[in-house]
């Protein structure tokens, strides 16, 4: 039964479109917005109801962030304000890194990650964008519920609002994990010519080469070979699709499980997480520097 279940899930993840019945299963399903393919993000959202997926994510350990930064509110195209956690650069800068949270939401762990990048790149403004509109999960059940409730149009509007907040002359890069990994790639697509870089950790790739052609930057993808969902087949197809689109992608594979870079996850691998962070940091520094 388990094998059959995994095969069924794998087929859903790899398909380019969903049947009407599959769309009804995903509570977040919505029509694609602004030329953004909803299929990739909605495929990942379908995992919200998968017990194996939620069972692989223990509740985050208690943690409270008390460092620099503040919550901000910004206008969005749909009229409902968006929110994020911002740490401004030491000096005025038009460089912005958007940090996109995992399925837990914009919790204090993500604020800490934002602060780490802000300290390591003091000339870059860092904004952890909230795609859950204020909801933060503390249990896998809550996380699955909130991830499943994300509407494509709303997430797009929030990201566009963050871009508007940064301004038309801003250089934009993004990084995200899990749920946020897929949305990091979508943010790169939405950023158009302002996009200078994209890092995605074990997130669902965009599967439409015609949309990938609009990328203005290369992509650094960090994946786990033991991941049952964003598995080596999914990653291999993403690499082929990027090649077909004429875009460059660097794939870093780790012999680890999904969410290996999350210190609150039971599959956390400190050695690999540290190495992957170094790769992400070097990549981002290089992309901002090359566009200076």
Backbone torsions as a table, in degrees:
resi	resn	phi	psi	omega
1	UNK	NA	-41.3	179.7
2	UNK	-63.9	-42.8	179.0
3	UNK	-60.9	-43.3	179.1
4	UNK	-62.1	-40.0	-179.4
5	UNK	-64.8	-41.9	-179.5
6	UNK	-67.2	-38.3	178.1
7	UNK	-64.3	-40.2	178.8
8	UNK	-64.5	-43.6	179.1
9	UNK	-64.3	-40.9	179.5
10	UNK	-61.5	-39.2	178.4
11	UNK	-63.7	-38.2	-179.9
12	UNK	-66.1	-39.4	-178.6
13	UNK	-68.2	-34.4	-174.7
14	UNK	-88.2	-13.0	-178.1
15	UNK	-71.4	150.5	-178.8
16	UNK	-87.3	-15.5	179.4
17	UNK	-148.5	166.5	-177.8
18	UNK	-117.9	146.1	172.7
19	UNK	-73.4	167.5	-179.1
20	UNK	-60.7	-37.4	-179.9
21	UNK	-68.1	-37.4	178.5
22	UNK	-66.5	-36.5	178.8
23	UNK	-64.6	-35.1	179.2
24	UNK	-68.0	-28.1	179.0
25	UNK	-67.4	-34.2	-177.1
26	UNK	-93.5	110.0	-176.0
27	UNK	-67.1	-14.9	-179.2
28	UNK	-90.5	-2.1	-172.9
29	UNK	-61.8	138.4	179.5
30	UNK	-156.8	166.8	179.0
31	UNK	-68.5	146.0	177.3
32	UNK	-58.6	143.2	-178.8
33	UNK	-119.7	142.7	172.8
34	UNK	51.4	46.8	178.8
35	UNK	61.7	19.3	178.4
36	UNK	-94.6	129.5	177.7
37	UNK	-74.0	118.7	-179.7
38	UNK	-80.5	-17.3	-171.6
39	UNK	-61.0	-40.1	-177.2
40	UNK	-64.1	-49.3	-178.4
41	UNK	-70.6	-33.8	179.7
42	UNK	-73.6	-31.9	176.0
43	UNK	-61.5	-42.1	178.7
44	UNK	-68.2	-38.0	-179.3
45	UNK	-64.0	-25.4	177.7
46	UNK	-62.4	-22.1	178.6
47	UNK	-69.5	-12.4	-178.7
48	UNK	-58.0	-31.1	-178.2
49	UNK	-98.5	5.1	-179.3
50	UNK	-88.8	121.0	-175.1
51	UNK	-67.6	-33.2	178.2
52	UNK	-65.0	-40.2	-179.4
53	UNK	-67.2	-51.7	-178.8
54	UNK	-65.4	-32.4	179.5
55	UNK	-68.9	-18.6	178.4
56	UNK	-86.8	3.4	-178.9
57	UNK	-123.8	97.5	174.3
58	UNK	-68.5	155.5	177.7
59	UNK	-58.7	139.7	-179.4
60	UNK	-58.4	142.9	174.2
61	UNK	-67.0	148.5	-179.5
62	UNK	-57.7	134.1	178.0
63	UNK	-157.2	138.8	179.6
64	UNK	-127.4	122.9	178.9
65	UNK	-90.2	131.3	-178.4
66	UNK	-132.5	26.7	-178.2
67	UNK	-91.6	-160.7	-177.8
68	UNK	-72.6	166.0	-179.9
69	UNK	111.0	164.3	179.5
70	UNK	-151.7	155.9	174.9
71	UNK	-74.3	139.9	179.3
72	UNK	-126.3	160.0	175.0
73	UNK	-124.4	140.1	-179.9
74	UNK	-141.2	157.0	179.3
75	UNK	-73.2	151.3	177.5
76	UNK	-131.5	159.9	179.8
77	UNK	-60.8	-27.5	-177.8
78	UNK	-87.3	-0.5	175.0
79	UNK	91.1	-12.5	177.4
80	UNK	-96.3	122.8	-175.4
81	UNK	-55.9	145.4	173.4
82	UNK	-102.6	165.9	-177.5
83	UNK	-137.7	157.4	177.4
84	UNK	-163.8	173.1	178.1
85	UNK	-113.2	117.7	-172.7
86	UNK	-113.8	137.8	168.7
87	UNK	-123.0	111.3	-175.3
88	UNK	-77.7	152.7	179.8
89	UNK	-67.2	159.4	-178.2
90	UNK	-61.8	-34.1	177.4
91	UNK	-125.4	156.9	178.4
92	UNK	-51.5	131.5	-175.8
93	UNK	-148.5	148.9	175.2
94	UNK	-103.6	17.0	177.5
95	UNK	-97.0	129.2	-177.2
96	UNK	-132.2	131.3	172.2
97	UNK	-110.6	120.9	176.0
98	UNK	-94.0	121.6	178.4
99	UNK	-101.6	125.5	-174.4
100	UNK	-117.2	124.8	-170.2
101	UNK	-69.3	164.1	172.8
102	UNK	-75.2	-169.5	-176.9
103	UNK	-71.7	-6.4	177.7
104	UNK	-76.2	-22.6	-176.0
105	UNK	102.8	-176.2	-177.4
106	UNK	-81.4	79.6	-179.4
107	UNK	-96.8	-175.4	-175.4
108	UNK	-69.5	-23.5	174.5
109	UNK	-63.5	-42.3	179.9
110	UNK	-68.8	-37.7	175.5
111	UNK	-60.5	-39.3	177.9
112	UNK	-64.7	-40.9	177.7
113	UNK	-62.4	-42.3	178.0
114	UNK	-60.7	-42.5	179.8
115	UNK	-65.3	-36.7	178.7
116	UNK	-61.7	-47.2	178.8
117	UNK	-66.5	-36.4	178.8
118	UNK	-63.6	-39.8	178.5
119	UNK	-69.1	-34.4	-177.8
120	UNK	-82.5	-20.6	177.8
121	UNK	-131.1	73.9	-173.9
122	UNK	-64.1	-11.4	178.5
123	UNK	-96.2	11.1	-178.0
124	UNK	-120.1	133.3	171.4
125	UNK	-77.7	133.8	-178.6
126	UNK	-118.3	127.2	177.8
127	UNK	-126.9	118.5	171.6
128	UNK	-85.5	110.9	-173.7
129	UNK	-85.8	136.2	-178.5
130	UNK	-97.1	105.9	178.0
131	UNK	-90.3	-0.2	179.4
132	UNK	-103.0	4.2	179.7
133	UNK	52.1	49.3	172.7
134	UNK	94.1	-12.5	-179.7
135	UNK	-82.1	134.9	178.0
136	UNK	-129.7	126.8	-177.3
137	UNK	-90.8	145.4	175.2
138	UNK	-120.0	-5.2	177.3
139	UNK	-133.5	156.1	177.0
140	UNK	-58.8	-33.4	-179.9
141	UNK	-64.7	-44.6	178.0
142	UNK	-65.3	-42.6	-178.7
143	UNK	-60.6	-43.9	178.1
144	UNK	-62.3	-39.9	179.5
145	UNK	-63.8	-47.8	-177.0
146	UNK	-68.2	-39.8	178.4
147	UNK	-64.4	-39.4	179.9
148	UNK	-69.3	-20.9	-178.5
149	UNK	-87.0	-9.3	-177.9
150	UNK	-65.9	124.6	176.0
151	UNK	-93.6	134.6	-178.3
152	UNK	-56.0	-46.2	-177.7
153	UNK	-61.1	-38.7	-178.6
154	UNK	-70.1	-43.6	179.1
155	UNK	-61.7	-41.2	177.2
156	UNK	-61.9	-43.1	-179.3
157	UNK	-63.7	-39.8	178.4
158	UNK	-63.4	-45.6	-179.3
159	UNK	-65.7	-38.7	176.6
160	UNK	-65.7	-36.3	176.9
161	UNK	-64.0	-39.0	177.2
162	UNK	-64.5	-38.7	177.2
163	UNK	-64.3	-41.7	177.5
164	UNK	-62.2	-39.4	178.4
165	UNK	-62.3	-41.0	179.4
166	UNK	-67.9	-34.3	176.9
167	UNK	105.2	157.8	-174.7
168	UNK	-68.0	-15.8	-179.9
169	UNK	-100.9	3.2	-176.1
170	UNK	-72.8	146.1	169.8
171	UNK	-93.3	127.4	-172.1
172	UNK	-116.7	131.7	171.3
173	UNK	-132.6	159.6	-177.8
174	UNK	-140.9	154.1	174.8
175	UNK	-147.1	141.3	179.9
176	UNK	-158.6	162.7	-177.4
177	UNK	-124.9	140.0	173.7
178	UNK	58.0	-121.2	173.3
179	UNK	-49.0	-44.9	-179.2
180	UNK	-71.4	-21.7	177.2
181	UNK	-65.9	-43.7	176.1
182	UNK	-64.2	-40.9	-179.3
183	UNK	-73.5	-22.4	174.2
184	UNK	-63.9	-42.1	177.5
185	UNK	-66.3	-40.1	178.9
186	UNK	-66.4	-35.3	175.6
187	UNK	-62.6	-40.0	178.0
188	UNK	-61.4	-39.4	176.8
189	UNK	-66.1	-42.8	-179.1
190	UNK	-67.8	-29.1	-176.4
191	UNK	-71.8	-15.4	177.4
192	UNK	56.4	-135.1	-175.8
193	UNK	-69.5	-13.1	178.1
194	UNK	-80.5	-15.4	-178.3
195	UNK	-72.0	128.3	178.1
196	UNK	-116.3	-12.8	-179.5
197	UNK	-171.7	158.0	-179.4
198	UNK	-150.7	128.2	174.1
199	UNK	-119.5	129.0	177.1
200	UNK	-128.4	122.9	175.0
201	UNK	-96.0	121.8	174.9
202	UNK	30.1	51.2	175.9
203	UNK	-109.8	162.8	-179.5
204	UNK	-71.0	121.3	179.9
205	UNK	-73.3	158.2	168.0
206	UNK	-72.0	133.5	-174.1
207	UNK	-105.5	2.6	-177.3
208	UNK	-103.7	105.5	-179.4
209	UNK	-57.0	-31.0	-179.7
210	UNK	-65.3	-29.7	176.7
211	UNK	-82.3	-35.1	178.2
212	UNK	-63.9	-24.2	178.8
213	UNK	-61.1	-22.2	-177.7
214	UNK	-83.9	-4.0	178.8
215	UNK	-61.2	136.6	179.1
216	UNK	-99.6	2.2	-178.8
217	UNK	-142.9	171.5	170.9
218	UNK	-82.8	-179.2	-177.2
219	UNK	-135.3	139.1	170.2
220	UNK	-106.1	116.5	179.6
221	UNK	-109.2	125.4	179.9
222	UNK	-113.1	117.9	-172.0
223	UNK	-131.4	166.5	-178.9
224	UNK	-118.4	126.2	-174.9
225	UNK	-70.3	-19.3	178.1
226	UNK	-92.0	1.7	179.9
227	UNK	-65.8	122.7	-179.1
228	UNK	-80.6	-15.0	-174.5
229	UNK	-106.4	-60.0	172.3
230	UNK	-91.2	72.0	-170.0
231	UNK	-85.8	174.8	-178.7
232	UNK	-56.1	-31.2	177.9
233	UNK	-66.6	-43.1	178.2
234	UNK	-63.3	-43.4	-179.9
235	UNK	-65.6	-41.8	178.7
236	UNK	-61.6	-40.2	177.9
237	UNK	-66.0	-38.2	177.6
238	UNK	-60.5	-43.4	179.0
239	UNK	-62.0	-41.7	177.6
240	UNK	-63.9	-41.4	-178.8
241	UNK	-66.1	-38.4	177.8
242	UNK	-65.8	-39.2	177.6
243	UNK	-64.4	-42.6	178.4
244	UNK	-62.9	-30.7	-179.9
245	UNK	-84.1	-4.7	-179.3
246	UNK	76.0	27.0	-177.5
247	UNK	-116.0	156.3	-178.0
248	UNK	-98.0	135.6	176.5
249	UNK	-138.3	136.3	174.3
250	UNK	-107.2	121.3	-178.9
251	UNK	-104.8	123.6	174.7
252	UNK	-112.1	111.1	-179.8
253	UNK	-100.2	136.3	177.6
254	UNK	-120.0	139.1	178.4
255	UNK	-78.3	73.2	-174.6
256	UNK	-147.7	-179.0	-179.8
257	UNK	-103.7	169.1	178.4
258	UNK	-52.4	140.2	177.7
259	UNK	67.4	27.6	-179.2
260	UNK	-65.2	-17.7	-178.1
261	UNK	-91.8	-0.4	-178.5
262	UNK	-92.9	114.3	-176.9
263	UNK	-65.2	-14.6	179.1
264	UNK	-94.7	0.8	-178.8
265	UNK	-95.0	141.3	-179.4
266	UNK	-63.5	-20.1	179.3
267	UNK	-93.5	11.7	-179.1
268	UNK	-56.9	133.3	176.9
269	UNK	-123.6	102.7	-173.2
270	UNK	-59.5	-43.5	-179.0
271	UNK	-61.0	-49.1	-179.3
272	UNK	-67.8	-39.1	-179.9
273	UNK	-62.4	-41.3	179.3
274	UNK	-65.2	-43.6	179.4
275	UNK	-65.3	-43.8	-180.0
276	UNK	-63.5	-40.1	177.9
277	UNK	-61.6	-41.4	178.1
278	UNK	-61.6	-38.5	177.8
279	UNK	-66.8	-42.6	179.4
280	UNK	-63.9	-43.6	-179.4
281	UNK	-63.4	-46.2	179.5
282	UNK	-61.1	-41.9	178.9
283	UNK	-60.8	-50.1	-176.9
284	UNK	-64.6	-42.3	177.4
285	UNK	-59.5	-41.3	-179.6
286	UNK	-66.3	-37.6	-178.2
287	UNK	-72.7	-40.3	176.8
288	UNK	-68.6	-40.1	-179.2
289	UNK	-64.8	-40.5	-177.4
290	UNK	-68.7	-19.8	-179.3
291	UNK	-104.2	9.9	-176.5
292	UNK	-64.0	NA	NA
